[in-house]
Amino acid sequence: MASDSRDVLARIDSEKERYLEELKDYIRIPSISTDPDFKADVLRASEFLVGKLREASLQAERIDTAGHPLVYAEWLGAPGKPTVLFYGHYDVQPVDPIELWRHPPFEPTVEGDKLVARGATDDKGQSFAHVKAVAALLAERGKLPVNVKFLVEGEEEAGGQAIDEYVKKDGGKRLKADAVVISDSSLFAPGQPSLLYGLKGLCYTEIKVTGPNRDLHSGTYGGALWNPLNALCHIVDGLRDAKTGKILIPGFYDDVRPLEAWEREEWARLPFDEEAYRTDLGVPELFGEEGYTTRERTWGRPTCDVHGLFGGYMGKGAKTVLPSWGGAKISMRLVPDQDPEKIGKLFAQHVQAIAPKGVTVEVMGLHGAPPVVIEVQGPIVDAALDAMEEIWGARPVRVREGGSIPIVSTFASVLKCPVLLLGFGLNDDGLHSPNEKFNISHFYKGIRSVARLLDRLGDL
């Protein structure tokens, strides 16, 4: 019989408004990790989190790194019981384009059941639910049913290099755990929780195409040389077949692990309205790799996408100039068993091979992450499924995700324990977009879910 959590759940209900105000204070700190101008704010967010963990009676500290700090905390007062390591990130995405926000992005605003602000769901709101669940258990009982550790990073949105190095160097000593719990994803659908067992990897690149040694008059020099932006468009057009959706980089698919038959069958049974999906996105039709459904493409097939094109004149009105250079940011989302380093080399070779002879092309690797598929069986996984079902009213379904959480594969390989990806957000939360939001009711249910999970794990 699973432990009774009614005492803790009652405390959570009685203090939930205070939890929400604390989350708002956390969100107000503009911890944008990719912009050096916000370095002091990233540091301030780490100190805020250290303070909240100490208030909850955990031993907590800031760990400085070559990049942004890590936050570590622990409570190890349950000898012989399982140990849970909670992961999250306190950094957030930039807010551009700011003119599309309904409210100031770092002033959390309540709209009905929605809390609208940058970082509301990705990942301050979701990971703060871990903190408040542990705090509620300790405040109510003075102890926890299991041992807990926290490792929260400040540069997930900037590649996660510091935490990756820290976990690998630790080698499972200080961080030894029986399970890792991560909430940085979404429910499958409103009212339907999910257990995420697969994430795509990432190979993020930037290319710079250089032509003449200065900007040129397009009338005087036009027709005499390759315009770098024309050359850039030529290169981009050579990355993917416009009819089949197939990526044209030689060797790109060599290591792709095919989808299992059970995956395709199970995913096909999950409800999905493709027409509603298309309408919501506001596009005339969907497009992707031939031979696969939309869900199979987004969850289980690799991609190649341009994120930004720049160079030349981009102001108002006309300026007839042949630019000296142009650039693009391009990433590839990878699936098991693709290797980011290998894909990066293949990409660079292909770009150089298709580039016109009249320009010079530089390919730079920005960051990458390996794909991961996690085993989702065993008593710890069952405890998580049971806890989520109790709180959300439905048994979680097994899903994969097109996004990347770089540290997941490192946790899996170094700690060799189950990694439970239990998200409390929704697919329409606007991650990385203006007006990001987190359902307030999901914040509270997330806290309750974690408390119930820890009680269940204490029974193992």
Secondary structure, 3 states (H helix, E strand, C coil): CCCCCHHHHHHHHHHHHHHHHHHHHHHCCCCECCCHHHHHHHHHHHHHHHHHHHHCCCEEEEECCCCCCEEEEEECCCCCCCEEEEEEECCECCCCCHHHCCCCCCCCEEECCEEECCCCCCCHHHHHHHHHHHHHHHHHHCCCCCEEEEEEECCHHHCCHHHHHHHHHHCCCCCCCCEEEECCCECCECCECEEEEEECEEEEEEEEEECCCCCEEHHHHCCCCCCHHHHHHHHHHCCECCCCCCECCCCCCCCCCCCCHHHHHHHHHCCCCHHHHHHHHCCCCCCCCCCCCHHHHHHHCCCCEEEEEEECCCCCCCCCEECCEEEEEEEEEECCCCCHHHHHHHHHHHHHHHCCCCCEEEEEEEEEECCEECCCCCHHHHHHHHHHHHHHCCCCEEEEECCCCCHHHHHHHHHCCCEEECCCECCCCCCCCCCCEEEHHHHHHHHHHHHHHHHHHHCC
